[in-house]
Amino acid sequence: MSDFDQEKQTPGPTVTSAEKFAHETVAAGSGGEEVVYDGVLVHQDKGVLSKLRNLEAALDRKFGLETQAIDRVLPENKTHQPWHQQAVMALLWASGTMNISCFATGFLGWEFGLSLSQSICVTIFGTLLGAMITGWCATLGPGTGLRQISISRYSFGWWPSKIAAALNVISQIGWSSVGCITGGLALSAVSDGKVSLALGVVLIAVGSLSISFIGLRAILVYEKYAWLVFFIIFMVMYGETASHADTKTKSELAGADLSGQVLTLLAIVYGSSASWCSIVSDYYVKYPVDTSRTKVFLLTTFGLTIPTCIGMVLGCCVGSAMGTNQDWADTYDDLGVGYLIQSMLFPYGFAKFILVVLVLAGVGMNCINMYSAALSIQQFARPLATIPRFFWTIICFGVILALSLAGKNALLTVLQNFLALLGYWNTSFFVIVFVEHYLFRKGNLWNYDLEGWNDPAKLPVGIAGLSAFLVGFIGWMLGMVTTWYVGPVAARIGEGGGDIGNELTFVLTLITYIPVRYLELKWIGR
């Protein structure tokens, strides 16, 4: 039996959310006709929403399309996961991060004027720090059976959590756009320009849609095995390019200028790993409640850190080489990262093959982002949750495609701005959820009313969550460094500024949330 079939099995009779929704319309007394699906009597009305639900149910029966959406996965509906299924907690992120985007991010150390050793140290430390935040957030998934944004309702509150959902959509769409651009550059290079960058972007977006459209089962099966191919490819790339790395040239930066560039690179690298913290539990909801939280943390943290560093450190090496290899630098500046990979690897035909494989790595990252973006849209409002997930996946696909085509000629600008932005808001997200869990709920899931996850009357109002988030936003604006804006505090660190947005956000969010949450509990009681 395949992994796909094993994960599809659940104990007892299966009723899809589409069938459940249709059955509920009978109680509401709506008109229509009654039909039987798999032995279950359901109701079909003539509305557009009902037709979408019925289509979702039909796709589920034929292709295993996920229909559960944001509903909580109950403990009795979870089954024991063998070790190779638990390993997916690491392999999922390995397949999603060993890609051209991470490789290109490694160039930023060279762009900022840092030496190779400085770039590598910042990359490893920043990646580990961001991955630890994501790893902790992952530990709440198996125990609650809830998606990450749903979990945040217990700290942000019912209404403010919708802000987090909106930012989540923006974040994941931004990541997917970057993935489409880098994949499109690779396809254009491998075809010697016969496939235009725009067409390459479209092909990557369509490939990502084809997996995320089906849902979690398809994503987990793809990511479980894809990482090994990408790992081999990157090892080959190390073997052919590592000797070109410039280990001798020292950075000309010093003092505040050096500190500023290090801080800015740290913010970007940290953001690339921390950005997963707002979606990580989306992929852990089916693991048993008694799954070791330590195991979840370690598998997720190192499942993110190691493969991300593999790609970024290689980018650091190649970036340093471009300081002494003018041919590589000219190729990158004039034609982009795809042609650079093709020119630095040998033989020529093998380089083309590697580019094609790396395109698939971009698809792996994008399908994760596209899937979670659709789930977050369903959390904006209850009516949106009744619309099938696959519909929102298609909408996200359209937005990603439009952004990718619009930004295809400014890759590094897109990278720097989106990655930094992701890190800022995810820092606030982590602090609020973390403090609520350990300080106010004593680190015990029994103190969460999990049955009330979708009931505003049983969740915090959100005064503390919203206040802390808004004050944290001030920290973003004071300390951020982007190509279009440098905060007043950041501007005081070196000539180009030093990004301390995450540090300010962490402190301001923390000192705001604790006292306001105490008052919220005292006056409102929840």
Secondary structure, 3 states (H helix, E strand, C coil): CCHHHHHHCCCCCCCCHHHHHHHHHHHCCCCCEEEEECCEEEEECCCHHHHHHHHHHHHHHHHCCCCCCCCCCCHHHCCCCCHHHHCHHHHHHHHHHCCHHHHHHCCHHHHCCCCHHHHHHHHHHHHHHHHHHHHHHHCHHHHHCCCHHHHHHHHHCCCHHHHHHHHHHHHHHHHHHHHHHHHHHHHHHHCCCCCCHHHHHHHHHHHHHHHHCCCHHHHHHHHHHHHHHHHHHHHHHHHHHHHHCCCCCCCCCCHHHHHHHHHHHHHHHHHHHHHHHHCHHHHCCCCCCCCCHHHHHHHHHHHHHHHHHHHHHHHHHHHHHHCCCHHHHHHHHHHCHHHHHHHHCCCHHHHHHHHHHHHHHHHHHHHHHHHHHHHHHCCCCHHHHCCCHHHHHHHHHHHHHHHHHHCCCCHHHHHHHHHHHHHHHHHHHHHHHHHHHHHHCCCCHHHCCHHHCCCHHHCCCCHHHHHHHHHHHHHHHHHCECCCCECCCHHHCCCCCCCCHHHHHHHHHHHHHHHHHHHHHHHCCC
